Amino acid sequence: MELPVCEICAYTNNLCKNCKDKFKSGKINEIDIELSRILYSLAKHKNMDDVIVKRTINVDGLVVILVDSNPGILIGKQGRTIKRISQELGYKIRVINNKKNHKDQLSDLFWPIPILGVNDVFTLNEEYIKVRLPRNYAKRLPFSLDTLHQAASRLLDKKVKVIFE
Ligand SMILES: [Zn+2]
């Protein structure tokens, strides 16, 4: 298992010097620490050896967990594992594969809304990624549009605009 904090910090309530430095410099945040401890305790009952958590993105009530491993391990059978992590963490969760391409990552973030297209847009003044969604889903977003905007921007590290068509 590879977590945002080291193994010792995942099973104690203290942070070692290394992890404290990462926390102070903003490389990891409180959610990363909390999530690491939850996953460490879940690993006592479930095989989580292959789990590799790269980073988390926290926007409003949503936490996106980016993994280099199979997202299915954290999701679990019928979503039982993710439900438990979500309850313990107190946030809604999306698990996204860090190795997937941008479009597939966005599909996972916006699920169950089908994405019509993803385009890189360059104008004289700005550069952004346009995500096109079907208009009839506008009222059925899994999270608020603002939350999705921010999460998508931080996920791709670029400005993202969502449009309905
Ligand atoms: Zn540590």
Residues whose N, C-alpha, C, O or C-beta is under 5 A from the ligand:
A	BS01	ZN	C6 C9 C16 C19
